[in-house]
Amino acid sequence: MSSIHEDLVRSLDSKQVAYVDLELPDPTNGEYLLGVFHLVPGGDLNILQAAAEIAAESSTGTNFKVNTETKFSKTMNALVYQLDLERNLIWVAYPWRLFDRGGNVQNILTYIVGNILGMKEISALKLLDVWFPPAMLEQYDGPGFTVDDMREYLGVYDRPILGTIVKPKMGLTSAEYAEVCYDFWVGGGDFVKNDEPQANQDFCPYDKMVMHVKEAMDKAVKETGQKKVHSFNVSAADFDTMIERCEMIVNAGFEPGSYAFLIDGITAGWMAVQTIRRRYPNVFLHFHRAAHGAFTRPENPIGFSVLVLSKFARLAGASGIHTGTAGVGKMKGTPEEDVVAAHGIQYLSSTGHFFEQSWTKIMDNDKDAINLVHEDTAHHVILEDDSWRGMKKCCPIVSGGLNPVRLKPFIDVMGNVDFITTMGSGVHAHPEGTQAGARALVQACEAYLKGVDIAEYAKDHKELAQAIEFFPKV
């Protein structure tokens, strides 16, 4: 330990010292969930004192040492185990036995990004990365129905799943909404989603919307000979209404695999996410992250990163979560943030901002685990009939300002095609309408797969040519 660190340790009071161990023997021994925070102290505390207060508040302690603690309760203390004074980083180890043994994600987040984000002892505090030990992964659901299952249903491989968000996002009647779905599907698209605020508005009753989407999907499938998928927002004011919406969709006559359940995970809550995962394990669970920017935007000094949010979505059982467009679209984001998050949830082993996260539940050095990682890196389907070996993948869902012209640039940044893209105005703003916009998207994807520049491909694909002409001007 350096002399600077020794001085910091000596500055701790009798309570704070119980939440610091800068010589913790092996934080990755499986006993701890690990987190890395960017921390700028507030008030008169130095960084280690502030870190100790954070560890206390996020585990067993409060602002004063209490006389009611026991020998056992002290073993549940979170521990600050590493510092980076140049970058204002702290590493904290949380005994994972602290957390509700029911696989409860909201309970974890209540600890590690709960009260601490409101403490006056800090002026900046952001959780940048987390690490889950294998023994902890065993307690959580992980995804049930994956993007690989959706690909099998659609018969779509080796390219992105091409989707849209219906626009305008609000104001269409149920029939008008279904008409837009039909146009996109007939134009060649795979996947349509409700926009995140869509619910049971008076001008678009939920039951009629479901019925008309079913009719539009049946007609589009019959005409194209291709399977289609629709993602319905089932977020609601209460549990009973949410389940009622799910059951309405299940009983509407859709083929299994042709529908997904969308939850506004942050505004509806983690309980809603995990409830849908457990009630409907064979339905694609679509996590929309509305309001995430309040926590994740880089300029916000308090909150958590996109990577942290995405990892917890996988832990909770989301089949897919929006991960951003890495600066290619209209939303705030960078490759360092968005692509790292996307890769962090779609592979069996991935490198985050600070941790190498393995999502295997068996020993990393087991030959089957090693083989699975190699198969996954080669983009082969894994964990079909051996889910005890690892937590299934969570699919990046990409939206926010993309259009056919921006498809290849995003794929180049992403580094793979294992995602769902949901273009809104990038489809519906096409000069000739939604069907033409869908065709332009399909043509842009075809050009990518054939290794042909879209300008060249557009010479005999008029919808793509119109998109190229139109979108750079917007």
C-alpha positions as CSV (number, residue, x, y, z in Angstrom):
1,M,0.0,0.0,0.0
2,S,1.4,3.4,-0.9
3,S,2.1,6.1,1.6
4,I,-0.8,8.2,0.2
5,H,-3.2,5.3,0.6
6,E,-1.9,4.7,4.1
7,D,-2.6,8.4,5.0
8,L,-6.1,8.0,3.6
9,V,-6.8,4.9,5.7
10,R,-5.5,6.7,8.8
11,S,-8.0,9.5,8.1
12,L,-11.0,7.1,8.5
13,D,-13.1,7.2,11.6
14,S,-14.2,4.1,13.6
15,K,-17.2,3.5,11.5
16,Q,-15.7,4.2,8.1
17,V,-12.8,1.8,8.6
18,A,-15.2,-1.1,8.8
19,Y,-16.1,-0.5,5.1
20,V,-12.6,-0.3,3.7
21,D,-10.2,-3.1,2.9
22,L,-7.5,-2.1,0.4
23,E,-5.9,-5.5,0.8
24,L,-9.0,-7.6,0.2
25,P,-7.4,-10.9,-0.8
26,D,-9.5,-12.0,-3.8
27,P,-12.5,-9.9,-4.7
28,T,-13.3,-12.2,-7.6
29,N,-13.6,-15.3,-5.4
30,G,-17.3,-15.5,-6.0
31,E,-18.5,-13.9,-2.7
32,Y,-19.0,-10.4,-4.1
33,L,-20.8,-8.4,-6.7
34,L,-18.2,-5.8,-7.8
35,G,-18.7,-2.2,-8.9
36,V,-16.6,0.7,-10.1
37,F,-17.7,4.2,-9.5
38,H,-16.5,7.6,-10.6
39,L,-16.5,9.6,-7.3
40,V,-15.9,13.3,-6.6
41,P,-16.4,13.9,-2.9
42,G,-18.6,16.7,-1.6
43,G,-18.0,18.8,1.5
44,D,-14.9,18.1,3.7
45,L,-14.5,14.4,3.1
46,N,-11.5,13.0,1.2
47,I,-12.1,10.4,-1.5
48,L,-11.6,7.3,0.8
49,Q,-13.8,8.8,3.5
50,A,-16.6,9.5,1.0
51,A,-16.1,6.0,-0.5
52,A,-16.5,4.4,2.9
53,E,-19.7,6.4,3.5
54,I,-21.0,5.1,0.1
55,A,-20.1,1.5,1.0
56,A,-21.8,1.8,4.3
57,E,-25.0,3.4,3.0
58,S,-25.2,0.9,0.2
59,S,-24.9,-2.1,2.5
60,T,-25.3,-2.3,6.3
61,G,-24.6,1.1,7.6
62,T,-25.9,4.6,8.1
63,N,-24.3,8.0,9.0
64,F,-23.3,6.9,12.5
65,K,-21.9,3.7,13.9
66,V,-24.7,1.9,15.7
67,N,-24.7,-0.3,18.8
68,T,-27.1,-2.9,17.2
69,E,-24.6,-4.4,14.7
70,T,-23.6,-8.0,15.2
71,K,-20.6,-10.1,14.3
72,F,-22.6,-11.5,11.4
73,S,-24.0,-8.2,10.2
74,K,-20.4,-6.9,9.8
75,T,-19.7,-9.7,7.3
76,M,-22.4,-8.1,5.1
77,N,-20.5,-4.8,4.9
78,A,-19.7,-3.6,1.4
79,L,-15.9,-3.0,1.1
80,V,-14.0,-0.3,-0.8
81,Y,-11.1,-2.4,-2.1
82,Q,-9.3,-0.3,-4.7
83,L,-8.7,3.4,-5.6
84,D,-7.5,5.2,-8.6
85,L,-6.8,8.7,-7.3
86,E,-5.8,10.2,-10.7
87,R,-9.2,9.3,-12.3
88,N,-11.3,9.5,-9.1
89,L,-12.4,5.9,-9.3
90,I,-13.3,3.6,-6.5
91,W,-13.9,-0.2,-6.5
92,V,-16.5,-1.6,-4.1
93,A,-17.2,-5.3,-3.3
94,Y,-20.8,-6.1,-2.1
95,P,-21.4,-9.5,-0.5
96,W,-24.0,-10.8,-2.8
97,R,-25.8,-12.6,0.1
98,L,-27.0,-9.0,0.9
99,F,-29.5,-9.3,-1.9
100,D,-33.0,-10.8,-2.0
101,R,-32.4,-14.4,-2.8
102,G,-35.4,-14.4,-5.1
103,G,-33.3,-13.1,-8.0
104,N,-34.6,-9.6,-7.4
105,V,-32.9,-7.0,-9.6
106,Q,-34.7,-4.0,-8.1
107,N,-33.3,-5.0,-4.7
108,I,-29.7,-4.9,-5.9
109,L,-30.2,-1.5,-7.5
110,T,-31.9,-0.2,-4.3
111,Y,-28.6,-1.0,-2.6
112,I,-25.9,0.0,-5.1
113,V,-27.5,3.0,-6.8
114,G,-30.2,3.8,-4.3
115,N,-29.8,6.3,-1.4
116,I,-26.1,6.8,-2.3
117,L,-27.0,8.9,-5.3
118,G,-28.7,11.5,-3.0
119,M,-25.9,11.7,-0.4
120,K,-24.6,15.2,0.4
121,E,-21.1,13.7,0.8
122,I,-20.7,13.4,-2.9
123,S,-20.8,15.9,-5.8
124,A,-20.3,13.2,-8.5
125,L,-21.1,9.5,-8.3
126,K,-21.6,7.3,-11.3
127,L,-21.6,3.5,-11.4
128,L,-19.5,2.7,-14.5
129,D,-19.3,-1.1,-14.5
130,V,-20.5,-4.1,-12.5
131,W,-19.3,-7.7,-12.3
132,F,-21.5,-10.6,-11.4
133,P,-19.9,-13.8,-10.0
134,P,-21.0,-17.2,-11.4
135,A,-22.7,-18.2,-8.1
136,M,-24.8,-15.1,-8.3
137,L,-25.8,-15.6,-11.9
138,E,-27.4,-18.9,-10.8
139,Q,-30.0,-17.0,-8.8
140,Y,-31.2,-14.8,-11.6
141,D,-33.5,-15.6,-14.6
142,G,-31.6,-14.3,-17.6
143,P,-33.4,-14.2,-21.0
144,G,-35.8,-17.0,-21.9
145,F,-36.8,-16.3,-25.5
146,T,-33.8,-14.9,-27.4
147,V,-33.1,-13.2,-30.7
148,D,-31.9,-16.6,-31.9
149,D,-35.4,-17.9,-31.3
150,M,-36.8,-14.9,-33.2
151,R,-34.5,-15.5,-36.1
152,E,-35.6,-19.1,-36.2
153,Y,-39.2,-18.0,-36.3
154,L,-38.6,-15.4,-39.0
155,G,-36.2,-17.5,-41.0
156,V,-33.8,-14.5,-40.9
157,Y,-30.1,-15.2,-40.5
158,D,-26.8,-13.4,-41.1
159,R,-28.3,-9.9,-41.2
160,P,-30.0,-7.5,-38.7
161,I,-33.7,-8.0,-38.0
162,L,-35.2,-5.1,-39.8
163,G,-37.8,-3.2,-37.8
164,T,-39.7,0.0,-37.4
165,I,-41.5,2.1,-34.8
166,V,-44.8,3.3,-36.0
167,K,-44.9,7.1,-36.5
168,P,-46.4,9.4,-35.7
169,K,-45.8,7.9,-32.3
170,M,-49.3,9.0,-31.1
171,G,-52.6,10.1,-32.7
172,L,-53.3,7.3,-35.2
173,T,-56.5,5.3,-34.7
174,S,-56.2,1.5,-34.2
175,A,-57.0,0.9,-37.9
176,E,-54.5,3.6,-39.0
177,Y,-51.9,2.1,-36.8
178,A,-52.4,-1.4,-38.3
179,E,-52.3,0.0,-41.8
180,V,-48.8,1.4,-41.1
181,C,-47.8,-2.0,-39.8
182,Y,-49.1,-3.7,-42.9
183,D,-47.3,-1.3,-45.2
184,F,-44.0,-1.9,-43.5
185,W,-44.4,-5.7,-43.5
186,V,-45.5,-5.8,-47.1
187,G,-42.5,-3.7,-48.0
188,G,-40.2,-6.5,-46.6
189,G,-39.8,-5.5,-43.0
190,D,-39.7,-8.1,-40.2
191,F,-40.5,-6.4,-36.9
192,V,-42.9,-3.6,-35.8
193,K,-43.1,-2.1,-32.3
194,N,-45.4,0.1,-30.4
195,D,-43.8,3.4,-29.5
196,E,-43.0,3.5,-25.8
197,P,-45.9,5.7,-24.7
198,Q,-48.6,3.8,-26.5
199,A,-51.1,2.3,-24.2
200,N,-55.0,2.4,-24.2
201,Q,-55.6,5.9,-25.5
202,D,-59.3,6.8,-26.3
203,F,-58.5,7.3,-30.0
204,C,-56.6,4.0,-30.2
205,P,-58.3,1.5,-27.9
206,Y,-55.8,-1.3,-26.9
207,D,-58.1,-4.2,-27.7
208,K,-58.9,-2.8,-31.2
209,M,-55.3,-2.1,-31.9
210,V,-54.4,-5.8,-31.0
211,M,-57.2,-7.1,-33.2
212,H,-56.3,-4.9,-36.2
213,V,-52.6,-5.7,-35.9
214,K,-53.5,-9.4,-36.0
215,E,-55.5,-8.9,-39.2
216,A,-52.8,-6.8,-40.8
217,M,-50.1,-9.3,-39.9
218,D,-52.2,-12.2,-41.3
219,K,-52.7,-10.3,-44.6
220,A,-49.1,-9.4,-44.9
221,V,-47.9,-12.9,-44.2
222,K,-50.3,-14.3,-46.8
223,E,-49.1,-11.8,-49.4
224,T,-45.4,-12.1,-48.7
225,G,-45.0,-15.7,-47.6
226,Q,-42.8,-14.3,-44.7
227,K,-43.3,-14.5,-41.0
228,K,-43.7,-11.2,-39.1
229,V,-43.3,-10.0,-35.5
230,H,-45.0,-7.2,-33.5
231,S,-43.9,-5.9,-30.2
232,F,-46.8,-4.7,-28.0
233,N,-46.3,-2.3,-25.1
234,V,-47.9,-4.0,-22.1
235,S,-46.7,-1.5,-19.5
236,A,-49.6,-0.4,-17.4
237,A,-50.8,1.3,-14.2
238,D,-51.0,-1.9,-12.2
239,F,-50.1,-5.5,-12.3
240,D,-53.6,-6.8,-13.2
241,T,-53.9,-4.4,-16.3
242,M,-50.4,-5.4,-17.5
243,I,-51.3,-9.1,-17.3
244,E,-54.7,-8.5,-18.9
245,R,-52.9,-6.9,-21.9
246,C,-50.6,-9.9,-22.1
247,E,-53.4,-12.3,-22.0
248,M,-55.4,-10.3,-24.6
249,I,-52.4,-10.7,-27.0
250,V,-51.9,-14.4,-26.2
251,N,-55.5,-15.2,-26.8
252,A,-55.9,-13.1,-30.0
253,G,-54.8,-15.9,-32.2
254,F,-51.2,-14.9,-32.9
255,E,-48.7,-17.6,-33.7
256,P,-46.2,-18.2,-30.9
257,G,-43.1,-16.2,-31.8
258,S,-45.0,-13.6,-33.8
259,Y,-45.4,-11.2,-30.8
260,A,-43.2,-9.7,-28.2
261,F,-44.0,-7.9,-24.9
262,L,-42.5,-4.5,-24.5
263,I,-41.9,-3.1,-21.0
264,D,-40.8,0.5,-20.3
265,G,-38.3,-0.9,-17.9
266,I,-37.2,2.2,-16.0
267,T,-40.6,3.9,-15.8
268,A,-42.7,0.8,-15.3
269,G,-40.0,-0.7,-13.0
270,W,-37.9,-3.8,-12.7
271,M,-40.7,-5.7,-11.0
272,A,-42.7,-5.4,-14.2
273,V,-39.8,-6.6,-16.2
274,Q,-39.2,-9.6,-14.0
275,T,-42.9,-10.4,-13.7
276,I,-43.2,-10.7,-17.5
277,R,-40.1,-12.8,-17.8
278,R,-41.4,-15.2,-15.2
279,R,-45.0,-15.3,-16.4
280,Y,-44.1,-15.6,-20.1
281,P,-40.7,-17.2,-20.5
282,N,-41.4,-18.2,-24.1
283,V,-42.2,-14.6,-25.3
284,F,-39.5,-12.1,-26.4
285,L,-39.2,-9.5,-23.6
286,H,-38.5,-6.1,-25.1
287,F,-37.0,-3.7,-22.6
288,H,-37.5,-0.1,-23.7
289,R,-35.3,2.2,-21.6
290,A,-37.3,5.5,-21.6
291,A,-35.9,7.9,-19.0
292,H,-32.4,6.2,-19.0
293,G,-30.7,9.5,-20.0
294,A,-31.4,10.9,-16.5
295,F,-28.9,8.3,-15.3
296,T,-26.7,7.5,-18.2
297,R,-25.8,10.6,-20.1
298,P,-22.1,11.2,-19.9
299,E,-22.4,14.8,-18.8
300,N,-24.6,13.8,-15.9
301,P,-22.2,13.2,-13.0
302,I,-24.6,11.1,-10.9
303,G,-26.2,7.8,-12.0
304,F,-25.0,4.8,-13.9
305,S,-23.7,3.9,-17.4
306,V,-25.5,2.4,-20.3
307,L,-23.4,-0.7,-19.8
308,V,-24.6,-1.1,-16.2
309,L,-28.2,-0.7,-17.2
310,S,-27.8,-3.2,-20.1
311,K,-26.1,-5.8,-17.9
312,F,-28.9,-5.6,-15.3
313,A,-31.5,-6.0,-18.1
314,R,-29.8,-9.2,-19.1
315,L,-29.7,-10.4,-15.5
316,A,-33.4,-9.6,-15.1
317,G,-34.3,-11.6,-18.2
318,A,-34.8,-9.1,-21.0
319,S,-34.6,-10.7,-24.4
320,G,-33.5,-7.3,-25.9
321,I,-32.9,-3.8,-24.7
322,H,-32.3,-0.5,-26.6
323,T,-28.6,0.2,-26.5
324,G,-28.2,3.4,-28.6
325,T,-26.8,4.2,-32.0
326,A,-23.3,5.0,-31.0
327,G,-23.6,8.5,-32.3
328,V,-24.7,7.4,-35.8
329,G,-28.3,8.4,-35.1
330,K,-30.0,11.3,-33.3
331,M,-29.6,10.1,-29.8
332,K,-26.6,11.0,-27.5
333,G,-24.1,8.2,-27.5
334,T,-20.6,7.0,-28.5
335,P,-19.1,3.7,-29.6
336,E,-17.2,3.6,-26.3
337,E,-20.5,3.7,-24.4
338,D,-23.1,2.1,-26.7
339,V,-21.1,-0.6,-28.5
340,V,-19.4,-1.7,-25.3
341,A,-22.9,-2.0,-23.8
342,A,-24.2,-4.0,-26.8
343,H,-21.3,-6.4,-26.8
344,G,-21.5,-6.7,-23.0
345,I,-25.0,-8.3,-23.2
346,Q,-24.8,-10.3,-26.4
347,Y,-21.8,-12.5,-25.8
348,L,-21.0,-15.2,-23.3
349,S,-17.8,-13.4,-22.3
350,S,-17.2,-9.7,-22.9
351,T,-14.9,-6.9,-21.9
352,G,-16.6,-4.0,-20.2
353,H,-15.2,-0.6,-19.1
354,F,-13.3,-2.3,-16.2
355,F,-14.4,-5.9,-15.9
356,E,-14.2,-9.0,-18.0
357,Q,-17.7,-10.5,-17.5
358,S,-18.3,-14.2,-18.1
359,W,-21.9,-15.1,-18.2
360,T,-21.1,-18.8,-17.8
361,K,-22.5,-20.5,-14.7
362,I,-20.0,-23.3,-14.7
363,M,-16.2,-23.1,-14.2
364,D,-14.5,-20.8,-16.7
365,N,-11.8,-23.4,-17.3
366,D,-14.3,-26.2,-18.1
367,K,-13.8,-27.4,-21.7
368,D,-17.5,-27.0,-22.4
369,A,-17.5,-23.4,-21.2
370,I,-14.4,-22.7,-23.3
371,N,-16.0,-24.2,-26.3
372,L,-19.2,-22.2,-25.8
373,V,-17.2,-19.0,-25.7
374,H,-15.4,-19.9,-29.0
375,E,-18.7,-20.9,-30.6
376,D,-20.3,-17.6,-29.5
377,T,-17.4,-15.5,-30.8
378,A,-17.9,-17.2,-34.1
379,H,-21.6,-16.1,-34.0
380,H,-22.9,-19.7,-33.7
381,V,-26.1,-20.4,-31.8
382,I,-25.4,-21.5,-28.3
383,L,-27.2,-22.5,-25.1
384,E,-30.2,-24.1,-26.9
385,D,-30.4,-27.2,-24.8
386,D,-27.8,-26.6,-22.2
387,S,-28.9,-23.4,-20.5
388,W,-27.4,-24.6,-17.2
389,R,-24.0,-23.7,-18.6
390,G,-24.6,-20.0,-19.0
391,M,-27.1,-17.1,-19.1
392,K,-28.6,-16.6,-22.5
393,K,-27.9,-13.6,-24.6
394,C,-29.7,-10.3,-24.6
395,C,-30.2,-8.6,-28.0
396,P,-29.2,-5.0,-28.7
397,I,-32.2,-3.1,-30.1
398,V,-31.1,0.0,-32.1
399,S,-33.3,3.0,-32.7
400,G,-33.1,6.8,-32.8
401,G,-32.4,8.6,-36.0
402,L,-31.3,5.7,-38.2
403,N,-32.4,5.4,-41.9
404,P,-31.4,3.2,-44.8
405,V,-28.4,5.3,-45.6
406,R,-27.1,4.9,-42.1
407,L,-27.5,1.1,-41.8
408,K,-24.0,0.2,-43.1
409,P,-22.2,2.9,-41.1
410,F,-23.9,1.6,-37.9
411,I,-23.1,-2.1,-38.7
412,D,-19.4,-1.0,-39.2
413,V,-19.4,0.7,-35.8
414,M,-21.3,-2.2,-34.2
415,G,-19.0,-4.8,-35.7
416,N,-21.7,-7.4,-36.2
417,V,-25.3,-7.8,-37.5
418,D,-26.8,-9.5,-34.4
419,F,-29.2,-6.7,-33.5
420,I,-32.8,-5.5,-34.2
421,T,-33.0,-2.1,-35.8
422,T,-36.2,-0.1,-35.4
423,M,-36.2,2.8,-37.7
424,G,-39.1,5.3,-37.4
425,S,-38.9,8.4,-39.5
426,G,-36.1,6.6,-41.4
427,V,-38.8,4.5,-42.9
428,H,-42.0,6.5,-42.8
429,A,-40.5,9.8,-44.0
430,H,-39.5,8.2,-47.4
431,P,-40.9,10.4,-50.2
432,E,-43.2,7.5,-51.4
433,G,-44.3,6.4,-48.0
434,T,-43.9,3.5,-45.6
435,Q,-43.9,0.6,-48.1
436,A,-41.2,2.3,-50.1
437,G,-39.3,3.1,-47.0
438,A,-39.3,-0.5,-46.0
439,R,-38.1,-1.5,-49.5
440,A,-35.3,1.0,-49.2
441,L,-34.2,-0.5,-45.9
442,V,-34.3,-4.0,-47.3
443,Q,-32.3,-2.8,-50.3
444,A,-29.7,-1.1,-48.2
445,C,-29.4,-4.4,-46.2
446,E,-29.0,-6.4,-49.5
447,A,-26.3,-4.0,-50.7
448,Y,-24.4,-4.5,-47.4
449,L,-24.7,-8.3,-47.6
450,K,-23.5,-8.3,-51.2
451,G,-20.6,-5.9,-50.4
452,V,-21.9,-3.4,-52.9
453,D,-21.9,0.4,-52.2
454,I,-25.4,1.6,-51.7
455,A,-25.0,4.3,-54.4
456,E,-24.1,1.6,-56.9
457,Y,-26.9,-0.7,-55.7
458,A,-29.4,2.2,-55.9
459,K,-28.9,2.5,-59.7
460,D,-31.5,-0.2,-60.2
461,H,-33.3,0.0,-56.9
462,K,-35.4,3.2,-57.0
463,E,-36.6,3.2,-53.4
464,L,-33.0,3.1,-52.2
465,A,-32.1,5.8,-54.7
466,Q,-34.9,8.0,-53.4
467,A,-33.8,7.4,-49.8
468,I,-30.2,8.4,-50.6
469,E,-31.5,11.6,-52.3
470,F,-33.9,12.4,-49.5
471,F,-32.3,11.6,-46.1
472,P,-29.0,13.5,-46.3
473,K,-31.1,16.7,-46.7
474,V,-33.0,16.1,-43.4
